[in-house]
Amino acid sequence: MAFYMIGERINGMFNDIGEAVAKFDPKPIQEWAKKQDEAGAAYLDINVGPTAADRVKSMRWMCELVTEVSDTPIALDSTNYEAIEAGLEVCKPGALINSCPAERPKIERVFPMAAKYGAKIIALTMDKTGIPKSADMRVGFAMELVAAADEFGLAPDDLFIDPLILPCNVAQDHAPEVLESLRQIRMLSDPAPHTTLGLSNVSQGTPFRPLINRIYCVMAMTCGLDSAIMDVNDDNLVEAIASADMLLNNAIYCDSYAKVFRQR
Amino acid sequence: MPVQILKEKFTGSVQEVVLGATKEEGGTRAYTVKLGGSSTLPFLQYEGSIPNRPAIAFEIMDIKPEWGAPFEPYYGDVWNDPVAWAKKAEELGADVLYLKLAGADPELENPKSADDCAKTVKVILENTTAPLMVEGPGHPEKNNEVLQAVGEAAAGENIALGLAEKDNYRSIAAAAMMGKHCIIGRSPVDINILKQLNIMITEMGIAPNKIINDPMSSGLGYGIEYSYSIMERARWGALIGDKMMAFPVICLAGPEAWRAKESYAPLEEAGPGWGEQKPRGIMWEAMTAAALLQAGGDIFLMRHPESVKLLKKHIDDLMKPNDY
């Protein structure tokens, strides 16, 4: 089992990308694609952000830009499914749809789309009532998502279940619930679905972001987490993940283990 | 109701390495031998492909070996002459010739020079048609000197040069790169060192399809389970995508089996119930090879012609498709 690092940086929420999207400037987008590639990203997340006038057009444009400079699969990050479909049309197969909640109409829109384009899905353990607090509720949603994957002809390997971590200074009691969810989600099917987290969320608004991110990531990995949407250019974080991956016996130790972890 | 066979799906595979070069490829070999390439665990043909049959290499030396009575009837007439010996190995069914340049060991009374070694290799190549692997005398500095000369003498033949080890790999890697040869990386039954060595060799600029691994074998009864578990773990790593654990593996079944008293001790020195030496020795080598074959060996360094016959028959059986 490998750990999939999903590079979060090509997101219009960051000022440089937001500006680039507004002005259709390819440079920052392609630079971050290369930079995250070098750091070992398994997927490059693309989110047009709030500055895009036309989300469908911008998503397609950004995907084309990234495909020009990188062979790394793209994670299409949007709540607008037309924008995701526009991206899927220009991406290579093996893209990741980010994301779909456990709500029936949305599942019916997204899951067949994933099957059609040979894409994988980040599926969220929430519905229109919001994010549940308890692990039980999260796992309940995860189960619906695993069943839906089967229903629409997707394999467990095509599913990245995100049990949704919230900032620790807002909803501290969610952190252990997410860990328990991760433990249980890997029991839902054999082979198990993948799991992922929007890792940077956990430290949102705190002055200790890198420390909290990497500690929580390692804790989550011991509960089965095998992917994260994260800052892949945070060397300390990547080295912590490489070490955890090795100590979990997923990768054979060698003196250069942290270096080769980045070489996909 | 039909039974659904549960199949493991792997993402990686063992690197394929070609030994030797034909006339069209710039060498003089009659054929090449492909090693590795498997995308599944040993002989589970129903889960993946096993494109290349495990190969047999015959061990030959540039000086008379101390193999003694069990081998006198087979090699006694040729073991003073490496060229005659190489030709005999081909007649006995070698896919590959494995030459150990033991005579260049500086601890010997009249050690052969690097030039002598290069000449030996050249004459063997002129008189044989099988792909060749060459192991140095084992002394670090002399190894480097000898293998550099051998690499030059065999330019274009795509031989394999060994043994590169963690503390002595640069010169050998350079010699392999210069002559476009393969390299054999050896670690002392240590998977972590093996992986690190592969990384260092790769960083030198050697292409992945030029690397063969010798994780060092242990003979039957003398720690073969360690070799087995290392090879099994490396193969598993290769199949789940660890490219630095994905190189074809050579197993030293012959040399290791014949180090054991159980193989060579004559009847009068044998333990209770051991029986005659000849069948015992042959079986000891064949069983050592059979176990390492199950662990995922891609090429087998063998010694006794009768053990080779048994191993070949066993490989024939295991290579039969078992698709469901």
Interface residues (C-beta under 8 A of the other chain):
Chain A: M1 A2 A251 I252 Y253 C254 D255 S256 K259 V260 Q263
Chain B: I191 N192 I193 K195 Q196 I199 R233 A234 G237 I240 G241 D242 K243 M244 M245
